[in-house]
Amino acid sequence: MVTTFYPPYNFGGDGIYIYRLSNELAKRGHYIDIIHCMDAYFLFQKHTKGEYPNHPHIRVFGLKSRQKFLSPLLTQQTGIPLFKKYLIKDMLENNGYDVIHYHNMSLIGIAALKYGNAIKLFTTHEHWLVCPMHVLWRFNREVCRKRTCLLCQLVGKRPPQLWRYTTLLDRMLQKVDCFISPSRFTKTKHLEQGLKIPIVHIPYFLPKPLENHKKCFSADLALSGRPYFLFVGRLEKIKGLQNLIPVFKKNDEYDLLIAGDGEYEKALKKMADRASNVKFLGRLNHKRLQTLYRQAVAVIVPSICYEVFGIIIIEAFSMKTPVIVNNLGAMPEVIHDSGGGFVYDNENALIRAMETLAKSPELRNEIGEKGYQAYLKYWSEESHIDQYLNLIKEIQNKHDTS
C-alpha cells in the first residue's frame, strides 16, 4: 500500500479505508507493507490523534527526510518524490510484492507509479487525478463545472503543479493495471474528465460492529431527552454544515448534534450563536459515535461538494439509522441502492424528510432496517474483500495469458 497518509498520520477517510483494508487482508493471511509520508502529515499537523494497532502481518514504513516540509512541497509541484525517490524505488522493486496498491499519491508523487513489476491498482479516494485541488471545488465557493485550474489553485493558495502541464500523468497512468472507484458517480466523473483508464466500481466497506442491534430507536431513548439529528465529519465549508444551522434555528423542536472538528469550526459556532438546540460535541471516539448514531432520528449529510462516496452513510446504516443526504455527488447513489433514507434538493425537502422520520418512529425503524440490510449486502467486509481479490485474480489471469 503506497499512500500519502496512514493512521495515525492521516486526516480524512482515505487513510482509514487503507487501515481497514490492510487489516482485513492481514486477518486472511496476507502480508502487507504500508509506505506513507510522515513529512506530509507534519506539514499540516504537529501531533497525531488516536491509536491504530495493526495486525502482526503488517509493517508500516513512515517516510521522513532531512529536508522535512520541502520534500512533500517539491513533490507536489514536480510529481516526483525527489528526496525519497531511491528509498521508494528500492522498496517497490526489491521486496517481491505480488500487488502494489496506490492510494492518495498527492505528496508521494505520481512518478512512483512506475516502480516495481507487480500487479498495480490505484483507488480514486478523491478527484486528485483530474483536479489539483482534489475535490473539484472551484474558487472555494462552488462545484467545478468548468476547468480554470491554474487560477483556482492561486485563489486556493496552492502552489501550481507544474507536472500537470507535461506528459507525466498520461505516462504514469499507463503503468496501472486497474483503477478502483468507490462509487459509480466518481468513476463516471474521471472518464468525463478525459482519462482513458481501465476503472471498476468497488464501494468502500465498514467492518461489522461487534455489538448487536436488538434495541430499536424510540423517541424516549434519545440521549438529550429530545429528538435529535446527527452530523458527523470534518468541519469544513465543503461539508455544508453552514446550510443546516439556519434550518435548526427555525425548527427548534429538534436538536442538531455535531460530531467533529476542523478549520471551519469557529465560523460555524458563530453562526449557531444563541441556538441552544445546536450542539458541538468535538471529535469523538468510535464507541461514543456508535451510541449517537443508534439513537439519532437520522444522520444528515449536507455536503455541497462532489463526495466520492460518504463513509458516514454506511456507518449510520450499520447502526440501523436512516440518512438524509443532499442531492449531489455519490451520496444519492448510496441512498438509492439501499432505500435507507431520503435525498433532498432544497431546504423545504430537507425539513419534510426530518419531520417524516421524527413523527413516525416505526417508519424510521423500517427505513433504518433497509439501510442495515443493504450495508450487509453491499458494504460489509466480506463483500468488499471478495470483489477486491477477484479483481486481482482477473488481472493475474490476463498477465498469465498475455
Residue pairs with C-beta under 8 A, 6 or more apart in sequence:
1 18
1 21
1 22
1 32
1 33
1 34
1 35
1 101
1 103
2 35
2 36
2 88
2 92
2 100
2 101
2 102
2 103
2 105
2 108
2 112
3 14
3 15
3 18
3 34
3 35
3 36
3 102
3 103
3 104
3 105
3 108
4 36
4 37
4 40
4 72
4 103
4 104
4 105
4 106
4 107
4 108
5 11
5 12
5 14
5 15
5 36
5 37
5 40
5 41
5 104
6 15
6 18
6 19
6 34
6 36
6 60
6 62
7 15
7 16
7 19
7 50
7 52
8 48
8 49
8 50
8 51
8 52
9 15
9 36
9 38
9 41
9 48
9 62
10 16
10 41
11 41
11 44
11 45
11 234
12 125
12 234
13 125
13 204
13 309
13 311
14 103
14 104
14 123
14 125
14 126
15 104
16 311
17 103
17 123
17 125
17 204
17 311
18 34
18 103
19 52
19 54
20 205
20 206
20 207
20 381
21 205
21 384
21 388
22 32
22 34
22 54
22 55
22 58
23 54
23 55
23 58
24 207
24 381
24 384
24 385
25 32
25 385
26 32
26 54
26 55
26 56
26 57
26 58
27 55
28 385
29 57
30 57
31 57
31 58
32 57
32 58
32 59
33 58
33 59
33 60
33 61
33 91
33 95
33 97
34 58
34 59
34 60
34 61
35 61
35 63
35 88
35 91
35 92
35 108
36 60
36 61
36 62
36 63
36 108
37 62
37 63
37 71
37 72
37 84
37 107
37 108
38 62
38 63
38 64
39 63
39 64
39 65
39 67
39 68
39 69
39 71
39 72
39 107
40 72
40 107
40 108
41 48
42 68
42 69
43 69
43 72
43 73
43 107
49 283
50 285
54 60
61 91
63 84
63 87
63 88
65 71
65 83
65 84
66 83
67 83
70 83
71 81
71 82
71 83
71 84
72 107
73 159
74 82
74 83
75 81
75 82
75 84
75 107
75 108
75 109
76 106
76 107
76 159
76 161
77 159
77 160
77 161
77 162
77 163
78 109
78 162
78 163
79 109
79 110
79 111
79 161
79 163
79 164
79 168
79 169
79 172
80 109
80 111
80 163
81 88
81 108
81 109
81 111
81 112
82 109
84 108
85 109
85 111
88 108
88 109
88 112
88 115
89 112
89 115
92 100
92 112
92 115
92 116
92 118
93 115
93 116
93 117
97 116
97 118
98 118
98 119
99 118
99 119
99 120
99 121
99 392
100 116
100 118
100 119
100 120
100 121
101 120
101 121
101 122
101 123
102 112
102 113
102 120
102 121
102 122
102 123
102 176
103 122
103 123
103 125
104 125
104 126
104 128
105 112
105 113
105 122
105 128
106 128
106 134
110 163
110 168
110 169
110 172
111 168
111 172
113 120
113 122
113 172
113 173
113 175
113 176
114 171
114 172
114 175
119 177
119 392
119 395
119 396
119 399
120 175
120 176
120 177
121 176
121 177
121 178
121 179
121 180
121 391
121 392
122 176
122 178
122 179
122 180
123 179
123 180
123 181
123 182
124 179
124 180
124 181
124 182
124 186
124 187
124 190
124 199
124 308
125 182
125 308
126 134
126 135
126 308
127 134
127 135
127 136
127 186
127 189
127 190
127 193
127 306
127 308
128 134
129 169
129 173
129 190
129 195
130 136
130 189
130 190
130 193
130 194
130 195
131 144
131 149
132 149
132 152
132 153
132 158
132 160
132 161
132 164
133 152
133 153
133 156
133 158
135 238
135 305
135 306
136 143
136 144
136 189
136 305
136 306
137 143
137 144
137 238
137 305
137 306
138 144
138 145
138 146
138 148
138 152
139 148
139 151
139 152
139 155
139 156
140 155
140 156
140 237
143 304
143 305
143 306
143 328
144 152
144 306
149 164
150 160
153 159
153 160
153 161
154 160
163 169
173 195
173 197
176 197
177 198
177 395
178 198
178 199
178 200
178 391
178 395
179 190
179 197
179 198
179 199
179 200
180 199
180 200
180 201
180 202
180 391
181 187
181 190
181 199
181 200
181 201
181 202
181 308
182 201
182 202
182 203
182 204
182 308
182 309
182 330
183 201
183 203
183 308
183 309
183 330
183 333
183 334
184 201
184 330
184 333
185 306
185 329
185 330
185 333
186 306
186 308
186 309
186 330
187 199
187 200
187 201
189 306
190 197
190 199
191 197
191 199
200 391
202 384
202 387
202 388
202 391
203 309
203 334
203 378
203 379
203 384
204 309
204 311
204 314
204 379
204 384
205 314
205 379
205 380
205 381
205 383
205 384
205 385
206 311
206 314
206 315
206 318
206 375
206 379
206 380
206 381
207 380
207 381
208 318
208 376
208 380
208 381
209 290
209 318
209 319
211 290
213 294
213 319
213 320
213 372
215 221
215 294
216 320
216 365
217 294
217 295
217 296
217 297
217 320
217 321
217 361
217 364
217 365
217 368
218 361
219 227
219 358
219 361
221 295
222 228
222 295
222 297
223 291
223 292
223 295
224 255
224 257
224 279
226 253
226 254
226 255
226 277
227 253
227 254
227 255
227 297
227 358
228 254
228 255
228 256
228 257
228 295
228 296
228 297
229 248
229 254
229 255
229 256
229 257
229 296
229 297
229 298
229 299
229 300
229 324
229 354
230 256
230 257
230 259
230 292
230 293
230 296
230 298
230 299
230 300
230 316
230 321
231 241
231 244
231 256
231 257
231 258
231 259
231 260
231 299
231 300
231 301
231 302
232 259
232 260
232 289
232 292
232 293
232 299
232 312
232 315
233 239
233 241
233 259
233 260
233 301
233 312
234 260
234 261
234 262
235 241
235 258
235 260
235 261
235 262
235 263
235 264
235 265
235 268
236 262
236 263
236 264
237 264
237 304
238 303
238 304
238 305
239 264
239 302
239 303
239 304
239 305
240 302
240 303
240 304
240 305
240 326
241 258
241 264
241 268
241 302
242 264
242 267
242 268
242 271
243 302
243 304
243 347
244 256
244 300
244 302
245 256
245 268
245 271
245 272
245 275
245 278
246 271
247 347
247 350
247 351
248 254
248 255
248 256
248 275
248 277
248 278
249 272
249 275
249 278
251 351
251 354
252 275
252 276
252 277
254 277
254 297
254 354
254 358
255 277
255 278
255 279
256 277
256 278
256 279
256 300
257 279
257 281
257 292
257 296
258 268
258 278
258 279
258 280
258 281
259 281
259 282
259 283
259 284
259 289
259 292
260 282
260 283
261 282
261 283
265 280
268 280
269 280
272 278
272 280
281 292
284 292
289 315
290 319
293 299
293 315
293 316
293 318
293 319
293 321
294 319
294 320
294 321
296 316
296 321
297 322
297 354
297 357
297 358
297 364
298 316
298 321
298 322
298 323
298 324
298 341
298 353
298 354
298 357
298 364
299 312
299 313
299 315
299 316
299 321
299 322
299 323
299 324
300 323
300 324
300 325
300 350
300 354
301 307
301 310
301 312
301 313
301 323
301 324
301 325
301 326
301 331
302 325
302 326
302 350
303 310
303 325
303 326
303 328
303 329
303 331
304 326
304 328
305 328
305 329
306 328
306 329
306 330
307 328
307 329
307 330
307 331
308 329
308 330
309 330
309 334
310 325
310 329
310 330
310 331
310 334
312 323
313 323
313 325
313 331
313 334
313 335
313 340
313 341
314 334
314 375
314 379
316 322
316 323
316 340
316 371
317 323
317 338
317 340
317 368
317 371
317 372
317 374
317 375
317 379
318 372
318 375
319 368
319 372
320 365
320 368
320 369
320 371
320 372
321 368
321 371
322 340
322 341
322 342
322 357
322 364
322 367
322 368
322 371
323 334
323 335
323 340
323 341
323 342
323 371
324 341
324 342
324 343
324 344
324 350
324 353
324 354
324 357
325 331
325 332
325 334
325 335
325 341
325 342
325 343
325 344
326 343
326 344
327 343
327 344
327 345
331 343
332 343
334 340
335 341
335 342
335 343
336 343
337 374
337 378
338 370
338 371
338 374
338 375
338 378
339 367
339 370
339 371
339 374
340 367
340 368
340 370
340 371
340 372
340 374
340 375
341 353
341 367
341 371
342 349
342 353
342 356
342 357
344 350
344 352
344 353
356 363
357 363
357 364
357 367
358 364
377 383
